[in-house]
Amino acid sequence: MLDEDAITSDSAQCCSYGALPHLPVGPRGRCLHPTGFGTLGYALPAAIGVKSAYPRRQVVALSGDAGLQFTVQELATAAQLGLPLPVVVFDNGGYGEIRGEMNARGDTPVAVDLPRVDLPALCRAYGGGGTHASSPAALADALTRALGTPGPTVITVPEETTT
């Protein structure tokens, strides 16, 4: 079970419509979510900043697979600092929000699908950890382990699990 300490998120479909409306958020200032102008890539560097400033707080970053790739290299920073930092990544193969809008208009989706990247393996390459969570129970277990492990842990959740 997560404390109501700190959550950072990207302006991603999974965060705006899925996770944030359903997460218990504690005191003011404990949920950092960017607004406006498609600020993808915010979650990971924001989480590193919060965890560095408040090392005793549980900090979790929420992102989509496309959004994380804007600042994925910051996993190296989190690993170097030894920050226990779960990075939960909802994987829908690209820019799901934009893809959905194109489909809703009847347009053919263009430039919204990305090649699948094994993000947990990439995190391991940067010196952290990583795993896939295909069920809510697996996600809870992975979060518990990541909160007690020095360095970042990328936990990917496939789109099928989030629906």
N, C-alpha and C positions, 0 to 999 in steps of 0.2 A: 504494500500500500504506500502510495506517495504521500509525503507530507505536503502541506500547502505552502511550499517554500518558493519556488520560482520555476516558471515555464517560459520559454522563449519560442516564438513561432515565425514562420514565413507567411507571406500573404499568398498562401496556397489553398487550393480547394479543400484539401483534407483538413486544414486548420480552421479556416473560416466557417465552413459548413459542417464539419464533422466533429473534430476534437474540442475546440474552444467552447461551443455552446453546451457541452456535456461534462466538462471538467469542473470540479470544485476548485475555485480560485480563492485563495485566502486574502490576506490584507491587501490594501491598495498598493500598486506598484510591484506586485509579485507575478504578474503576467505581462510579458513584454511582447506586443504584437504590433508590427508596423502598419501604418495606414496610408493608402494612396500611392499611386504611381507604380504599382507592381514591384514592390521592394523584395524581390526574391533574393535569397542568400543571406538574409538578416539573422536567421535563428542561430546558426552556429557561432559566428563571432559575438553575438549578443550573449549567448550562453557562456562563452569563455570569459567575457567581461564580468558577468554576474558572479560566476564561480570564483574568479580571481579576487573580486572585491568582498565576497561573502563565502569563504571556503567551507563554512559549517552548514550551509544550506544545501538541500537537495536541489539540483538544477537539471532540468530536462529540456532538450531542444527538440522541437517538432518541425518537420519539413517534408516537402515532396521530393521525389527523385530529381526532377529538373531543377528545382530551387536550390537544393543542396549543392549541386554542381557549380553554382556561381561562386561559392566560397569553400569548396571541399578541401582545398589545400590547408585550411585552418585546422584540420585534424592534426597536422604535424605540430602546430602550436600547442594544442591541447595535450598531445602525447608528450611533448617535451616538458610541459609544466606538470605532468602527472595528474591532471585533473580527472577525478571520477565523473564522467560526463556522458550519460546516455543520449544518443542522437537517434530519435525514432523517425524513420523515413518511410512515408507511404509511397509505394511504388506503383504507378499507373502507366509507366512507359513513356512519360513525357509531360507535356503541358495539358493536363486534364481539363482545367477550367476553360482554356481557349478551345480545346478540341470539342468540349461540350457545347460551347457557344456556337461554333461553326456548324456542328450537327443540328442544333436547334433552328438555325436559319436555313437549313437545307443546303449549306455549302459543303463542298468536299474539303475535309480537313487537310491543310497544307502546313508543313514545317512545324508540326506539333508532336510528332512521334520521335522518340530518341532511342538509340540502341540501348539495350539493357546492359547496365554496368553492375558488376558484382561489388556493390558498395561496401559490404562487410569485409571483403577481401582487400579493397582499397584502404580501408581503415587499418587493417592489419599491416599493410605495406607501410603505412605512416607510423607504425609503432603502437597502435591501439588494438582494439578487439572488434569483433563483429559477428553477427548471427542473423538468421532469418526467423521470424515469428509468424507462423501460419494460423495461429488461433489466439483468442484473448488470453487463455491460460499461459501459452508460450510467451506472449508479450509480457505478462506480469512477472513471470519467472526471469526473463531476460532483463527486465528493468531492475528487479531486485539484485541480480548479480552485478549489473553494470554500475549501480550506485555504490557498490563496495569494491570496485576494481579501479586501481589507478589508471588514468588515461581514458581517452574517449572510447565508447563502444557504439558502433553503428548497428542499429536493429532495424532491418527492413520488414515492412508489413506489406504483403502483396495486396493489390486492389481487391481481389476476391474476398479477403478477410474483412475489409472495411465496409462491404456492402451488406 
